[in-house]
Every structure is written in structure tokens, then in C-alpha cells.
């Protein structure tokens, strides 16, 4: 192990060429030497937060998807599923549980009639140790409890649980925009209220304010810049789900409608294998990728469900000079300046549609229809060649058929869709379990460059479900108990020019990760290589940009203490080579009522191309994945105090100091100093 670590640090020293990196090397080796004799047996320390952090770091995931799934898993962990009464749809809300594993669990439950202990999960062949550890965090076994009866309104009001969460972010610096451009203060804050009664009833309100946005003034005379409200009912007789207010939907494999959460290629395999449709409440602070109105799913007959939905909402957009048409639909949600405020909710979108889904004996099929209309014409082709086939018009519609088969070892799933221009897109997945320890998957996709689906979200390399043909090959292998090897290769072809290209291009994405644990220790090795074709500077030919990233992580956990030593490296070259590294150490210490989490890291990169992304401790319902480039230090400290059973206080302080710059960022975000320090305070009250 020391030989491998020495190689990584020699690489780091070679690109940093300063005493700081050498000092960090000696400190790291000393820490490992002290901890190494402490190898003792212990329980697995995997948590769903760790799982989510790892999957989010694996691939670039937008903040909206990250926040949505974090909130949903947080709610599920607090309102656990009764393993003897939960449905397949409820199990498929857990992203780490594949459709096959959910089916195997339900088949085992039907066979034994009742699961008496979580130890029985070890008897289900498709559930590995890590999955069982994660699953235990979301399930309970009620003693001889029958299925929940339909609750009355009085019972809901009497026994329902309320949670109020307040968050305030305080920067100890001032950006340039707060003196000459932004309409509001430099403080970011938000509120979140939820009322739950088990899995049947959920009511919520979220209010959020980004730094720089006006508060109780100007266009925000009602206070916060963004409000999200919803009512969600589940499993009431034939009504499987009803959402009123702001909600999200997912049908099929996402070829025409999927504004639920989305991960990268590897993690998406599990969600795309799902054969059911889903309705989610939009409780996050994300100001895009949701619908507003109502959606409902009814059980028509055994194995046959019908979903209908309608939505009307205002969206942000950049308009043409005459304000008669839309050039770009905006999703950032920022309304800090006069120009950003002028783009706020200036266009209206109406959406109606439905889905019918049939499932029996492992087979499933569904039909989804969608109609979208705008009060302004979409005219997104602004003369640039790569935008020539962007959506254009007032009205859009899509129809799709999804299909599949699920057995103990084989999964076949797919969706084929057509748009108003008669363009046909298709995505198809095949997964086969060669043995309990080895599963291989392949996915084929074809999205024509003229295909238009405004709310699509499926596996892709180019960022949108348009102009892409590709093949994915991947799998998961459990070489020994406590070890998991994940891998894939993905090739994509783009027939029409993309941004920074003048013709057809290819991309190639490769990923390999080994995660092994033994007693108190966990080891992670990760490597990823991406190739992207771009236009040369003189526009005469295509060049290839290679992005290589690697990580080595050693985690020690024992009796409430967790130490994580991590080294990240990046090498990016397109003619010139850009290199970077970051060495970091994090600690978690869990006491009876206090949790302390800290992180310290040193980074050194040549430029922005070799920037490093890492996870650092965050607050409730937030995950933090900052990026670092240049040369400097990063420190973060998080304190969580459970003051009483119903009151929690969390404080975070983080600071970044750069050695090679006197100014941070640019434009209105510019900070006229080399250090930026932030604090964040959060209070959670249950009543």
C-alpha cells in the first residue's frame, strides 16, 4: 500500500515543486503508520449519505438532481418503509436498489409470508452486503402489523409530524456585484416546512433566496424569490398517487418526460430498469425542472395503472430583440441583476398528458403522450450552426411506447418515441446476471439531431436527448466478500456540429472503480478517462481532448470515529498538458449528542482544465462538491448538535486560501482578496 501511495505523492511533488507538498506527504504517511496497527473487526460503516456522495462524485450531476434525491432519501430515512407491507413502487424509489433486487425481495416475502428479521435479507441471493447495509436504513419491521388502513383527516391532523428547517449562509467577504450590480444583500437563506403522515400524506412549503436577490422589495414584494408548495397523497384505495401544486414526473426511460432526479451512466442503469411510473413532490429549491398543477395515478385493474397530469407555469427565458420569441429557456434561477430580473417568468408553458402502464408476470408495457404549448414562439436557432435544429414553434407533442421484461437474471427494458416532426428516438437496455457476483449491462441509444423533446432526460453524453448515437457496456463484479468492482465504456457519435465543432464528432468515456472493505478499513481506487473531439484553434481540423482523473481513498472507521485520507489527480491534454492534484484529510467524530466533521486539503493545478472536485461536509438537505484550481488550501468544519430530541443546530465554516492569486473570480462575482471564508447556520425543529 505504501508503494502505491508513494507513487501518487511523488507525482504530486513533481507538479507542485514546493516544500508544502513534501510536508503533506510525510504527514500523511505518519498518520497511516499510526492507524495501521488498529486494524480491528467492526460493523460496516456505509451510510446512504456516503453512497450518494460517492455516486455524485463519480459523474457530473446537476445541483437540482442532487438536491432532489437527497431530500427524498432524507424523508424516506425518517419515514421508513414497513418491509412487510411496502410495494414495488416504494422500493424502486431507492436508487441503490435495482428492479431485479426489488422483485427478488418481494418474491422472498411472498414465499415466507412475513419477514421477521433484517438478517433474512442475507438469504436473498441478489442482495450484496453493501446493498443490505443501505436498505436497513430505510426499512422497519413492525410486529405483526397489518397493512395500513386508510387514515381519517382527524387522525392525520392528530398524529402527523411537522418539521421546520431554516438556513442562513454568511460570506465574510463582499463580491464586486454587491456594490454596483446586484439588487439584494450578500446573504443566502431559505425555509422549508413539511407535514407528514407516514407514506400516505405529505404537505410542504419551501422558500429560498439566493445571494444578491431582493428580499421584500422590488419585484420580490412578497418576500422570497422562489416558493414551492405541494400536497402529495399515496395509496388511498385505487388512488396510488395524487400531487397538487409543484411536482415532478418520470415515465418509461425518460425519452419524452423525466424531470425526476438523474445520475450519471452507471447509477442511471438501476433507475432506467424500473418498470413503474413515478410522481414526486417538488420540495427542493431548484427553480426549474418541475411542473405546476396536478397529477394523479389510478389503479384501473390488477397490473394496470393510468396517470393523467396537467401543468401551467411561468418560466425564465431570453427573448429576441422584439420580445416576440424565445431564444433560450433559462434554468439557473438567478434574479440578482436588472437584466436577470427582466428575464424572470416572462414566458408561459402549458403541459398536458397521460400514461397507461401494464405489468404482469415480469412483462411491462406503457404508452405516454405529451402536449406542450408556449405563449411565445420558441426560435432558438440564432444563426449558429450547432443550434440549427433546436426547438422551434409554439406547440410540441411526443408519444412513446416503453416495454420490457424482468426475470431473476435477465432484464430487458426500452422506450421508443416520436415527436411532431416524425423523428423517432429509441433507447434499449439489456442486463444479465451471469452469476450472483457478476452482472453485465449494455445500453443502445439513438437520438436524431432533429428530434425534439423538451422534458426528456435519459442516458446521454452530450447533455441533452438530441443528436446522439451511442453504445454503453458496463457491469458490476464482486470478486470477494466486501469488494465491488464497477466498470463501463461508452462511445457516442454526434452527427451534427456541437458547440466548438464544425462537423460530426465522437466522444469516449471509460470508468473503473474498486471499492473494498475489511473490518475497520475501506479502500477506494477510481480512474476515469474521457475523450472529446473539438475544433482546432484555426478551425482546420479536429483535435482530441483527453481528461484523465484518478482517486485513491483510505477510510478508517471505529467507535464513532472516521478518518478519510484521499488523493485526487487530474491530467488534461489537448496539445498542451495540464496537471493537477489535491491531497485531503477528513474526520468525523460522533458523540452522543454532537457530531464533528472536518476537512483539510492542499490543491495545486496548472489551470482550470485540471481542476479538482471533492466532497466536503455539508448541512441537512445539501451536498457540497466545490471545485479547486490554482494553488491553495481548503479548510472546512461542521458541527451538529442534537440539543434535544426535536431540535437540531448545525454550523459550518469553510475557507479557501490561494497562494497564487490576489483576486478570486471575475465580473460581478469578483472578490478583491486571496481568501474567501463562509459560514452557514441551520436549525431543524420537529413538532
VENJO-V559038 format. One record per helix or strand of 3 or more residues. SS is the DSSP state (helix for helix, strand for strand). FROM is the first residue (numbers start at 1). LEN is the number of residues. If there is no record, write none. Layout:
<<SS:FROM:LEN> <SS:FROM:LEN>>
This chain:
<<helix:2:15> <helix:19:18> <helix:48:11> <helix:63:16> <helix:88:4> <helix:99:14> <helix:118:6> <helix:129:7> <helix:153:7> <strand:161:11> <helix:177:4> <strand:188:10> <strand:201:9> <strand:226:11> <strand:239:12> <helix:265:8> <strand:278:4> <strand:291:11> <strand:304:12> <strand:317:3> <strand:325:5> <helix:338:5> <strand:347:14> <strand:363:17> <helix:385:3> <strand:392:15> <strand:410:10> <strand:424:12> <strand:438:10> <strand:468:10> <strand:483:12> <strand:505:14> <strand:521:15> <strand:542:17> <strand:561:13> <strand:577:14> <strand:594:12> <helix:608:3> <strand:631:14> <strand:647:12> <helix:667:3> <strand:675:12>>
